[in-house]
Amino acid sequence: MLLELSAPEARDLKQALEAALRQLLDEIAHADQRAYRDMLKERYDRLEQLNRRLDIPVESDSVYA
């Protein structure tokens, strides 16, 4: 699935993802159950990958994520 975002929307999404990633790191650090911690790490990895994709500079006014 591709989602077309304007440059301001991409910036907003990137900021929201960065906040979610920080929260996930904190939750991972405090997770007691291994299965839950592993699930959080997998989610963190997926969101981090998406966040990196938003770093790719584009020359148009739209970003596809």
C-alpha positions in Angstrom: 0.0 0.0 0.0 1.3 3.4 -0.9 0.2 6.6 0.9 0.8 9.9 -0.8 1.7 12.6 1.7 2.4 16.3 1.3 5.7 17.5 2.6 4.1 19.0 5.8 2.1 15.8 6.3 5.4 13.8 6.0 7.1 16.0 8.6 4.1 15.6 11.0 4.2 11.9 10.5 7.9 11.7 11.1 7.5 13.7 14.3 4.7 11.4 15.5 6.8 8.3 14.7 9.8 9.7 16.5 7.7 10.3 19.6 6.2 6.8 19.4 9.7 5.3 19.0 10.9 7.1 22.2 7.9 5.8 24.1 8.5 2.3 22.8 12.1 2.4 24.0 11.0 3.4 27.4 8.3 0.6 27.5 10.8 -2.0 26.2 13.2 -1.0 29.0 10.5 -1.6 31.6 8.9 -4.7 30.1 9.2 -7.7 32.4 7.8 -10.4 30.2 10.2 -11.6 27.4 7.4 -12.3 24.9 5.9 -8.8 25.4 9.4 -7.2 25.2 10.1 -9.1 21.9 6.7 -8.0 20.5 7.6 -4.4 21.4 11.0 -4.7 19.7 9.4 -6.0 16.5 7.1 -3.1 16.5 9.9 -0.7 17.2 11.9 -2.2 14.2 8.9 -1.8 11.9 8.3 1.8 12.9 12.0 2.7 12.8 12.1 1.3 9.2 9.2 3.5 8.2 10.8 6.5 9.9 14.0 5.9 7.9 11.9 5.8 4.7 10.6 9.3 5.5 14.2 10.6 5.7 14.8 10.0 2.0 14.8 13.4 0.4 12.5 13.9 -2.6 12.4 16.6 -5.1 8.6 16.8 -5.4 6.0 18.2 -3.1 4.7 14.7 -2.3 6.1 11.8 -0.3 5.0 8.2 -0.8 5.1 6.0 2.2 
